[in-house]
Amino acid sequence: MTSSTDSDQAKFLNSIEISIAGRPLGEIAQVRVDERTDSSLKLAIELGFPCNSAHEAIRGEIRAAVARDLGIDDVEIALSTRIKRHGVQHTLKPLPGVRNLIAVASGKGGVGKSTVAANLALALAAEGASVGVLDADIYGPSQTQMLGLVGKAPETVDGKSMLPLRAHGLQVMSMGALIEADQPMVWRGPMVTSALNQLANQTSWEDLDYLIVDMPPGTGDIQLTLAQQIPVSGSVVVTTPQDIATLDARKGLAMFRKVNIPVFGVIENMATHICSNCGHEEDIFGAGGAEKIVADFGVALLGRLPLAATIREQTDAGTPTVVAEPDSPIAQAYREAAWRIGAAQAAERIDHSAKFGTIAVEDPK
C-alpha cells in the first residue's frame, strides 16, 4: 500500500516544472523512486521526448526543487528516453515503421516553413531521436535541395515500395527525388492526393520516432488528404510576425482544429532580423503577431526564430543550420523549439482517436 507520504512525494516530483519543456515533469516523463532515505533520494526518470543535450539542465532543476522543498541535497537521477506511439485519427492505422507523424504547416507561402521543418527534424535527430522527413509539397518540393539530395533517386528492393533517401542522419522522401528539377507538376487535386498517399505509404520507413511532414501552404487538397487519409499525431503552425501572415496562420490553425488534429503550437519565424555585418537585431516584420495567435487560440508559442543570411545560405548548400553550425545561437533556437514540440507530443494522450469525427467540406455560399 502506498503511504500518504509516498503519495505526496510523488505528487511533488510530478509537479516540478521543467523549463525546456514548459511543462511539469509528470506530463512528459515517468518518475520512479528507486531509493529514499531521510538524507538522500535516488530517481529513475523516463522522458517521453528527446533532449540529450538538456539532461544536465533537467537534473539541475529537479535537484534544486528537491533541495528547496524536501530539504534533500543528495539526489541521484538516472535519465532515459522512451518515445511512445501516440493516437491518430479514428479508423486510421499508424504508418508502418513510424511512431509519430507531425505536420509542419503554414497558412501562406514565404514564411520559411520548409526551412523550419528541415531544421526541426535535424534538431530532433541531434537530440537522440530517429527522424524522417516527408516532403508533402507536391507542386514545389524543396527538401531535396535543403538536405543536399539533388540528383539522388530512391531505390526499390521489391518493385512496390521505395527505400527512403538518407541525409544528415534523416530518412527522406520527396517528389523532388522522383522528377527532374525543372519539371512542373501540372496535376489536378486527385492526382496530388494520390501522390501524397503513395509517398507516405509506399516508402519503407525504418523505425522512426518522428516523421516530420513539410506541408504545402494553404488549406486545400493536401491538407484535407492529410486529415482524412494519413495518420497524424499532431501539427505545428509556422508564421511570420506581420499581420498578413498571422491572418493566414489563424486559418491554418483553425483548419487543424476543425478536423480535430492536435496543434502543438506556433513557431514565429523571421521574428527578428540579424544584421550580418554588425549583429544588430531589428523587428523588420513587426512584433507580437504570434503572441496574439497564442493568446486567442490557447496554444503554445514553441519558438521565435531569427531571419539571418546564414540560414538561407546553409539551406541552399544542403546543410541546414543545425548541422552546419550546431553550436550557434540559431541552432540552439531550433533545438529549443524541437524540445517543446517533443514535450507537447509526450503530453498528448496515447489514444485520443475517439475524439475524431468525420470531416465535412462546406460549401462557401
C-alpha beads as a LAMMPS data file, in Angstrom:
LAMMPS data file: protein, C-alpha beads

365 atoms
364 bonds

1 atom types
1 bond types

-500.0 500.0 xlo xhi
-500.0 500.0 ylo yhi
-500.0 500.0 zlo zhi

Masses

1 110.0

Atoms # bond

1 1 1 0.000 0.000 0.000
2 1 1 1.245 3.484 -0.830
3 1 1 1.542 5.740 2.191
4 1 1 0.294 9.334 2.209
5 1 1 3.943 10.437 2.419
6 1 1 4.806 8.446 -0.719
7 1 1 1.775 9.878 -2.483
8 1 1 2.653 13.438 -1.512
9 1 1 6.236 12.936 -2.641
10 1 1 5.119 11.523 -5.993
11 1 1 2.748 14.450 -6.460
12 1 1 5.544 16.876 -5.687
13 1 1 8.021 15.220 -8.074
14 1 1 5.457 15.186 -10.868
15 1 1 4.747 18.878 -10.312
16 1 1 8.346 20.062 -10.790
17 1 1 8.366 22.480 -13.720
18 1 1 10.871 21.627 -16.453
19 1 1 11.722 24.884 -18.179
20 1 1 12.960 23.471 -21.500
21 1 1 9.592 21.764 -21.963
22 1 1 7.417 24.440 -20.397
23 1 1 5.547 21.660 -18.609
24 1 1 5.608 19.815 -15.282
25 1 1 7.680 16.649 -15.080
26 1 1 4.650 14.385 -14.665
27 1 1 3.298 15.373 -18.086
28 1 1 6.445 14.482 -20.011
29 1 1 8.033 11.628 -18.067
30 1 1 7.528 8.567 -15.912
31 1 1 9.132 9.081 -12.488
32 1 1 10.170 6.226 -10.218
33 1 1 11.706 6.474 -6.749
34 1 1 14.273 3.688 -6.524
35 1 1 15.639 4.511 -3.076
36 1 1 14.817 7.037 -0.370
37 1 1 16.280 7.915 2.996
38 1 1 15.956 10.978 5.191
39 1 1 19.005 12.499 3.530
40 1 1 19.118 11.007 0.006
41 1 1 16.916 10.228 -2.960
42 1 1 17.524 8.018 -5.979
43 1 1 15.271 8.592 -9.009
44 1 1 14.805 6.874 -12.370
45 1 1 13.143 9.184 -14.879
46 1 1 11.999 8.077 -18.325
47 1 1 11.464 11.100 -20.554
48 1 1 8.931 10.917 -23.368
49 1 1 10.845 13.145 -25.793
50 1 1 14.450 13.550 -26.997
51 1 1 16.572 16.205 -25.274
52 1 1 20.000 14.646 -24.736
53 1 1 21.832 17.966 -24.619
54 1 1 19.491 19.242 -21.886
55 1 1 19.808 16.290 -19.486
56 1 1 22.143 18.090 -17.106
57 1 1 19.871 21.137 -17.029
58 1 1 16.895 18.894 -16.209
59 1 1 18.828 17.154 -13.434
60 1 1 19.780 20.551 -12.050
61 1 1 16.173 21.763 -11.928
62 1 1 14.998 18.590 -10.206
63 1 1 17.817 18.671 -7.639
64 1 1 17.156 22.347 -6.898
65 1 1 13.435 21.723 -6.381
66 1 1 14.036 18.694 -4.136
67 1 1 16.596 20.568 -2.032
68 1 1 14.320 23.598 -1.722
69 1 1 11.048 21.799 -0.888
70 1 1 12.147 18.487 0.643
71 1 1 15.447 19.548 2.204
72 1 1 17.346 16.712 0.476
73 1 1 20.644 17.616 -1.169
74 1 1 21.865 14.122 -2.119
75 1 1 19.785 13.335 -5.234
76 1 1 20.886 10.764 -7.809
77 1 1 18.954 10.927 -11.100
78 1 1 19.122 8.341 -13.903
79 1 1 17.607 9.791 -17.088
80 1 1 16.480 7.732 -20.080
81 1 1 14.246 8.361 -23.085
82 1 1 11.377 6.348 -24.496
83 1 1 9.326 7.895 -27.298
84 1 1 5.920 6.244 -27.444
85 1 1 3.444 5.941 -30.282
86 1 1 0.543 8.342 -29.850
87 1 1 -3.003 8.367 -31.128
88 1 1 -4.059 9.223 -34.683
89 1 1 -7.357 9.899 -36.425
90 1 1 -10.203 7.472 -35.882
91 1 1 -10.249 4.484 -38.312
92 1 1 -6.638 5.097 -39.443
93 1 1 -3.708 2.885 -38.568
94 1 1 -0.238 4.372 -37.934
95 1 1 2.190 4.171 -40.838
96 1 1 4.401 1.083 -40.609
97 1 1 7.755 1.997 -39.118
98 1 1 6.528 5.388 -37.821
99 1 1 5.624 6.092 -34.193
100 1 1 4.528 9.698 -34.583
101 1 1 3.788 11.877 -37.590
102 1 1 3.954 15.650 -37.082
103 1 1 2.719 18.047 -39.770
104 1 1 4.556 21.368 -40.134
105 1 1 2.187 23.764 -41.875
106 1 1 1.587 27.412 -42.706
107 1 1 -1.373 29.416 -43.881
108 1 1 0.614 31.080 -46.669
109 1 1 3.852 30.661 -48.581
110 1 1 7.048 32.562 -47.979
111 1 1 7.223 32.174 -44.202
112 1 1 10.161 29.751 -44.219
113 1 1 8.136 26.673 -43.285
114 1 1 10.323 24.216 -45.216
115 1 1 13.494 25.620 -43.654
116 1 1 11.901 25.310 -40.222
117 1 1 10.741 21.743 -40.942
118 1 1 14.223 20.639 -42.044
119 1 1 15.959 22.200 -39.050
120 1 1 13.389 20.861 -36.577
121 1 1 13.869 17.353 -37.963
122 1 1 17.647 17.702 -37.647
123 1 1 17.317 19.084 -34.127
124 1 1 15.150 16.156 -33.010
125 1 1 17.669 13.746 -34.534
126 1 1 20.597 15.524 -32.852
127 1 1 18.799 15.166 -29.518
128 1 1 18.603 11.374 -29.868
129 1 1 15.502 10.541 -31.925
130 1 1 15.143 8.557 -35.136
131 1 1 13.612 11.056 -37.589
132 1 1 12.326 11.175 -41.139
133 1 1 11.117 13.971 -43.428
134 1 1 8.224 13.609 -45.857
135 1 1 8.059 16.485 -48.339
136 1 1 4.309 16.806 -48.965
137 1 1 4.620 19.896 -51.157
138 1 1 3.955 18.059 -54.406
139 1 1 3.904 21.197 -56.583
140 1 1 7.004 22.804 -55.060
141 1 1 9.189 20.225 -53.274
142 1 1 12.279 21.751 -51.681
143 1 1 13.610 19.251 -49.147
144 1 1 15.912 17.540 -51.657
145 1 1 17.697 20.880 -52.181
146 1 1 17.722 21.803 -48.497
147 1 1 19.066 18.426 -47.370
148 1 1 21.669 18.014 -50.122
149 1 1 19.867 15.291 -52.072
150 1 1 19.632 16.878 -55.519
151 1 1 20.181 14.225 -58.179
152 1 1 19.518 11.357 -55.764
153 1 1 16.707 8.897 -56.509
154 1 1 15.170 6.306 -54.183
155 1 1 15.797 2.612 -54.727
156 1 1 13.361 -0.272 -54.503
157 1 1 14.003 -3.845 -53.455
158 1 1 10.617 -5.346 -54.341
159 1 1 9.284 -3.122 -57.118
160 1 1 6.422 -1.993 -54.862
161 1 1 7.959 0.154 -52.152
162 1 1 10.768 2.729 -52.044
163 1 1 13.684 2.981 -49.665
164 1 1 13.947 6.462 -48.168
165 1 1 16.906 8.609 -49.092
166 1 1 19.418 9.367 -46.319
167 1 1 20.802 12.782 -45.413
168 1 1 22.431 14.068 -42.209
169 1 1 21.032 11.092 -40.276
170 1 1 17.483 11.614 -41.582
171 1 1 15.284 9.366 -43.711
172 1 1 13.803 11.471 -46.525
173 1 1 11.168 11.123 -49.245
174 1 1 10.118 13.870 -51.641
175 1 1 8.535 14.253 -55.060
176 1 1 11.679 16.242 -55.817
177 1 1 13.594 12.933 -55.827
178 1 1 11.242 11.396 -58.393
179 1 1 11.135 14.104 -61.077
180 1 1 13.571 16.363 -62.912
181 1 1 14.333 19.613 -61.090
182 1 1 12.691 21.794 -63.774
183 1 1 9.695 19.539 -64.399
184 1 1 6.414 21.231 -63.395
185 1 1 3.712 19.206 -61.664
186 1 1 0.663 20.139 -63.760
187 1 1 -1.737 17.943 -61.814
188 1 1 -5.295 18.248 -60.614
189 1 1 -6.253 17.655 -56.980
190 1 1 -6.961 13.886 -57.152
191 1 1 -3.551 13.218 -58.697
192 1 1 -1.839 15.274 -55.999
193 1 1 -3.614 13.463 -53.167
194 1 1 -2.801 10.105 -54.758
195 1 1 0.869 11.111 -54.952
196 1 1 0.929 12.089 -51.271
197 1 1 -0.617 8.775 -50.280
198 1 1 1.978 6.890 -52.302
199 1 1 4.885 8.858 -50.867
200 1 1 3.657 8.229 -47.315
201 1 1 2.543 4.621 -47.623
202 1 1 4.931 3.177 -50.205
203 1 1 8.105 4.399 -48.515
204 1 1 9.748 1.794 -46.282
205 1 1 10.259 3.980 -43.225
206 1 1 12.592 2.314 -40.741
207 1 1 11.753 2.555 -37.021
208 1 1 11.088 6.309 -36.886
209 1 1 10.245 8.098 -33.660
210 1 1 9.051 11.086 -35.687
211 1 1 8.137 11.651 -39.310
212 1 1 8.123 15.395 -39.968
213 1 1 5.793 16.296 -42.838
214 1 1 6.635 19.505 -44.702
215 1 1 3.165 20.625 -45.804
216 1 1 2.396 22.934 -48.722
217 1 1 0.936 26.306 -47.718
218 1 1 -2.813 26.816 -47.502
219 1 1 -5.837 24.731 -46.597
220 1 1 -6.543 22.748 -49.764
221 1 1 -6.431 19.201 -51.134
222 1 1 -3.192 18.130 -49.476
223 1 1 -4.334 19.309 -46.067
224 1 1 -7.674 17.515 -46.372
225 1 1 -5.945 14.357 -47.590
226 1 1 -3.608 14.500 -44.612
227 1 1 -6.553 14.877 -42.242
228 1 1 -8.636 12.127 -43.820
229 1 1 -6.147 9.509 -45.001
230 1 1 -2.742 9.967 -43.342
231 1 1 -2.344 9.079 -39.633
232 1 1 -1.251 12.338 -37.946
233 1 1 -0.254 12.677 -34.283
234 1 1 -0.190 16.476 -34.219
235 1 1 0.705 19.670 -36.047
236 1 1 2.839 22.799 -35.821
237 1 1 1.902 26.102 -37.497
238 1 1 4.667 28.398 -38.788
239 1 1 4.090 32.116 -39.271
240 1 1 5.983 35.375 -39.519
241 1 1 5.096 38.381 -37.340
242 1 1 3.340 40.613 -39.886
243 1 1 -0.457 40.806 -39.952
244 1 1 -0.945 39.285 -43.414
245 1 1 0.965 36.152 -42.362
246 1 1 -0.693 35.755 -38.981
247 1 1 -4.120 36.159 -40.597
248 1 1 -3.453 33.127 -42.790
249 1 1 -1.790 31.236 -39.951
250 1 1 -5.019 31.595 -37.999
251 1 1 -6.856 29.907 -40.848
252 1 1 -4.374 27.040 -40.863
253 1 1 -4.648 26.589 -37.121
254 1 1 -8.453 26.726 -37.286
255 1 1 -8.388 24.093 -40.046
256 1 1 -6.453 21.633 -37.884
257 1 1 -8.845 22.327 -35.029
258 1 1 -11.825 21.725 -37.332
259 1 1 -10.548 18.291 -38.365
260 1 1 -9.541 17.509 -34.768
261 1 1 -5.791 17.204 -35.292
262 1 1 -3.952 18.457 -32.173
263 1 1 -1.998 21.685 -32.655
264 1 1 1.162 21.568 -30.539
265 1 1 1.761 25.276 -31.023
266 1 1 3.015 28.111 -33.206
267 1 1 6.544 28.928 -34.360
268 1 1 7.228 32.558 -35.234
269 1 1 9.856 32.545 -37.972
270 1 1 11.826 35.631 -39.079
271 1 1 10.880 37.166 -35.741
272 1 1 13.924 39.437 -35.784
273 1 1 16.480 40.305 -38.449
274 1 1 20.140 39.815 -37.536
275 1 1 22.487 42.072 -39.488
276 1 1 25.335 40.051 -40.994
277 1 1 27.741 42.992 -40.590
278 1 1 27.144 44.263 -37.055
279 1 1 24.834 41.699 -35.442
280 1 1 22.126 44.301 -34.725
281 1 1 18.637 42.788 -34.295
282 1 1 15.537 44.543 -35.612
283 1 1 11.852 43.567 -35.873
284 1 1 11.566 44.384 -39.566
285 1 1 8.354 42.349 -39.950
286 1 1 6.741 43.774 -36.829
287 1 1 6.214 42.073 -33.495
288 1 1 3.540 40.441 -31.394
289 1 1 1.656 38.601 -34.138
290 1 1 2.376 35.092 -32.880
291 1 1 1.727 36.071 -29.265
292 1 1 -1.785 37.210 -30.232
293 1 1 -2.494 33.899 -32.005
294 1 1 -1.254 32.035 -28.949
295 1 1 -3.499 34.057 -26.659
296 1 1 -6.569 33.799 -28.890
297 1 1 -6.306 30.055 -29.599
298 1 1 -4.830 28.908 -26.296
299 1 1 -1.834 27.145 -27.849
300 1 1 1.887 27.313 -27.038
301 1 1 4.468 29.609 -28.585
302 1 1 7.055 26.979 -29.464
303 1 1 9.806 29.324 -30.571
304 1 1 10.847 32.633 -32.113
305 1 1 13.407 32.125 -34.871
306 1 1 15.534 34.861 -36.472
307 1 1 15.941 35.971 -40.077
308 1 1 19.620 35.685 -40.965
309 1 1 21.517 35.393 -44.231
310 1 1 23.384 32.321 -42.977
311 1 1 20.150 30.321 -42.644
312 1 1 19.380 30.838 -46.341
313 1 1 22.974 30.185 -47.411
314 1 1 23.166 26.946 -45.449
315 1 1 19.869 25.504 -46.705
316 1 1 20.768 26.453 -50.290
317 1 1 24.001 24.493 -49.803
318 1 1 22.147 21.433 -48.495
319 1 1 23.476 21.738 -44.955
320 1 1 20.856 23.444 -42.756
321 1 1 21.942 25.461 -39.748
322 1 1 21.514 22.702 -37.153
323 1 1 24.203 20.613 -38.885
324 1 1 26.249 23.460 -40.411
325 1 1 26.658 25.386 -37.134
326 1 1 25.363 23.123 -34.353
327 1 1 26.806 25.311 -31.582
328 1 1 25.385 28.586 -32.889
329 1 1 22.601 30.538 -31.147
330 1 1 20.341 29.951 -34.167
331 1 1 20.798 26.168 -33.957
332 1 1 20.055 26.403 -30.243
333 1 1 16.790 28.204 -31.047
334 1 1 15.781 25.314 -33.315
335 1 1 16.713 22.809 -30.587
336 1 1 14.589 24.642 -28.039
337 1 1 11.621 24.602 -30.411
338 1 1 12.179 20.885 -31.006
339 1 1 12.214 20.248 -27.236
340 1 1 8.851 21.968 -26.832
341 1 1 7.337 20.066 -29.767
342 1 1 8.607 16.766 -28.365
343 1 1 7.282 17.655 -24.923
344 1 1 3.878 18.569 -26.350
345 1 1 3.845 15.228 -28.170
346 1 1 4.778 13.368 -24.986
347 1 1 1.992 15.109 -23.054
348 1 1 -0.683 14.008 -25.542
349 1 1 -2.881 11.073 -24.587
350 1 1 -1.628 7.798 -26.062
351 1 1 -5.040 7.069 -27.580
352 1 1 -7.113 10.082 -28.495
353 1 1 -8.724 8.559 -31.580
354 1 1 -12.197 8.523 -30.034
355 1 1 -12.459 12.294 -30.326
356 1 1 -12.049 12.286 -34.111
357 1 1 -15.167 12.602 -36.213
358 1 1 -15.950 12.906 -39.882
359 1 1 -14.716 15.809 -41.965
360 1 1 -17.288 17.965 -43.731
361 1 1 -16.198 20.011 -46.732
362 1 1 -18.527 23.004 -46.579
363 1 1 -19.993 24.952 -49.484
364 1 1 -18.666 28.510 -49.091
365 1 1 -22.010 30.010 -50.199

Bonds

1 1 1 2
2 1 2 3
3 1 3 4
4 1 4 5
5 1 5 6
6 1 6 7
7 1 7 8
8 1 8 9
9 1 9 10
10 1 10 11
11 1 11 12
12 1 12 13
13 1 13 14
14 1 14 15
15 1 15 16
16 1 16 17
17 1 17 18
18 1 18 19
19 1 19 20
20 1 20 21
21 1 21 22
22 1 22 23
23 1 23 24
24 1 24 25
25 1 25 26
26 1 26 27
27 1 27 28
28 1 28 29
29 1 29 30
30 1 30 31
31 1 31 32
32 1 32 33
33 1 33 34
34 1 34 35
35 1 35 36
36 1 36 37
37 1 37 38
38 1 38 39
39 1 39 40
40 1 40 41
41 1 41 42
42 1 42 43
43 1 43 44
44 1 44 45
45 1 45 46
46 1 46 47
47 1 47 48
48 1 48 49
49 1 49 50
50 1 50 51
51 1 51 52
52 1 52 53
53 1 53 54
54 1 54 55
55 1 55 56
56 1 56 57
57 1 57 58
58 1 58 59
59 1 59 60
60 1 60 61
61 1 61 62
62 1 62 63
63 1 63 64
64 1 64 65
65 1 65 66
66 1 66 67
67 1 67 68
68 1 68 69
69 1 69 70
70 1 70 71
71 1 71 72
72 1 72 73
73 1 73 74
74 1 74 75
75 1 75 76
76 1 76 77
77 1 77 78
78 1 78 79
79 1 79 80
80 1 80 81
81 1 81 82
82 1 82 83
83 1 83 84
84 1 84 85
85 1 85 86
86 1 86 87
87 1 87 88
88 1 88 89
89 1 89 90
90 1 90 91
91 1 91 92
92 1 92 93
93 1 93 94
94 1 94 95
95 1 95 96
96 1 96 97
97 1 97 98
98 1 98 99
99 1 99 100
100 1 100 101
101 1 101 102
102 1 102 103
103 1 103 104
104 1 104 105
105 1 105 106
106 1 106 107
107 1 107 108
108 1 108 109
109 1 109 110
110 1 110 111
111 1 111 112
112 1 112 113
113 1 113 114
114 1 114 115
115 1 115 116
116 1 116 117
117 1 117 118
118 1 118 119
119 1 119 120
120 1 120 121
121 1 121 122
122 1 122 123
123 1 123 124
124 1 124 125
125 1 125 126
126 1 126 127
127 1 127 128
128 1 128 129
129 1 129 130
130 1 130 131
131 1 131 132
132 1 132 133
133 1 133 134
134 1 134 135
135 1 135 136
136 1 136 137
137 1 137 138
138 1 138 139
139 1 139 140
140 1 140 141
141 1 141 142
142 1 142 143
143 1 143 144
144 1 144 145
145 1 145 146
146 1 146 147
147 1 147 148
148 1 148 149
149 1 149 150
150 1 150 151
151 1 151 152
152 1 152 153
153 1 153 154
154 1 154 155
155 1 155 156
156 1 156 157
157 1 157 158
158 1 158 159
159 1 159 160
160 1 160 161
161 1 161 162
162 1 162 163
163 1 163 164
164 1 164 165
165 1 165 166
166 1 166 167
167 1 167 168
168 1 168 169
169 1 169 170
170 1 170 171
171 1 171 172
172 1 172 173
173 1 173 174
174 1 174 175
175 1 175 176
176 1 176 177
177 1 177 178
178 1 178 179
179 1 179 180
180 1 180 181
181 1 181 182
182 1 182 183
183 1 183 184
184 1 184 185
185 1 185 186
186 1 186 187
187 1 187 188
188 1 188 189
189 1 189 190
190 1 190 191
191 1 191 192
192 1 192 193
193 1 193 194
194 1 194 195
195 1 195 196
196 1 196 197
197 1 197 198
198 1 198 199
199 1 199 200
200 1 200 201
201 1 201 202
202 1 202 203
203 1 203 204
204 1 204 205
205 1 205 206
206 1 206 207
207 1 207 208
208 1 208 209
209 1 209 210
210 1 210 211
211 1 211 212
212 1 212 213
213 1 213 214
214 1 214 215
215 1 215 216
216 1 216 217
217 1 217 218
218 1 218 219
219 1 219 220
220 1 220 221
221 1 221 222
222 1 222 223
223 1 223 224
224 1 224 225
225 1 225 226
226 1 226 227
227 1 227 228
228 1 228 229
229 1 229 230
230 1 230 231
231 1 231 232
232 1 232 233
233 1 233 234
234 1 234 235
235 1 235 236
236 1 236 237
237 1 237 238
238 1 238 239
239 1 239 240
240 1 240 241
241 1 241 242
242 1 242 243
243 1 243 244
244 1 244 245
245 1 245 246
246 1 246 247
247 1 247 248
248 1 248 249
249 1 249 250
250 1 250 251
251 1 251 252
252 1 252 253
253 1 253 254
254 1 254 255
255 1 255 256
256 1 256 257
257 1 257 258
258 1 258 259
259 1 259 260
260 1 260 261
261 1 261 262
262 1 262 263
263 1 263 264
264 1 264 265
265 1 265 266
266 1 266 267
267 1 267 268
268 1 268 269
269 1 269 270
270 1 270 271
271 1 271 272
272 1 272 273
273 1 273 274
274 1 274 275
275 1 275 276
276 1 276 277
277 1 277 278
278 1 278 279
279 1 279 280
280 1 280 281
281 1 281 282
282 1 282 283
283 1 283 284
284 1 284 285
285 1 285 286
286 1 286 287
287 1 287 288
288 1 288 289
289 1 289 290
290 1 290 291
291 1 291 292
292 1 292 293
293 1 293 294
294 1 294 295
295 1 295 296
296 1 296 297
297 1 297 298
298 1 298 299
299 1 299 300
300 1 300 301
301 1 301 302
302 1 302 303
303 1 303 304
304 1 304 305
305 1 305 306
306 1 306 307
307 1 307 308
308 1 308 309
309 1 309 310
310 1 310 311
311 1 311 312
312 1 312 313
313 1 313 314
314 1 314 315
315 1 315 316
316 1 316 317
317 1 317 318
318 1 318 319
319 1 319 320
320 1 320 321
321 1 321 322
322 1 322 323
323 1 323 324
324 1 324 325
325 1 325 326
326 1 326 327
327 1 327 328
328 1 328 329
329 1 329 330
330 1 330 331
331 1 331 332
332 1 332 333
333 1 333 334
334 1 334 335
335 1 335 336
336 1 336 337
337 1 337 338
338 1 338 339
339 1 339 340
340 1 340 341
341 1 341 342
342 1 342 343
343 1 343 344
344 1 344 345
345 1 345 346
346 1 346 347
347 1 347 348
348 1 348 349
349 1 349 350
350 1 350 351
351 1 351 352
352 1 352 353
353 1 353 354
354 1 354 355
355 1 355 356
356 1 356 357
357 1 357 358
358 1 358 359
359 1 359 360
360 1 360 361
361 1 361 362
362 1 362 363
363 1 363 364
364 1 364 365
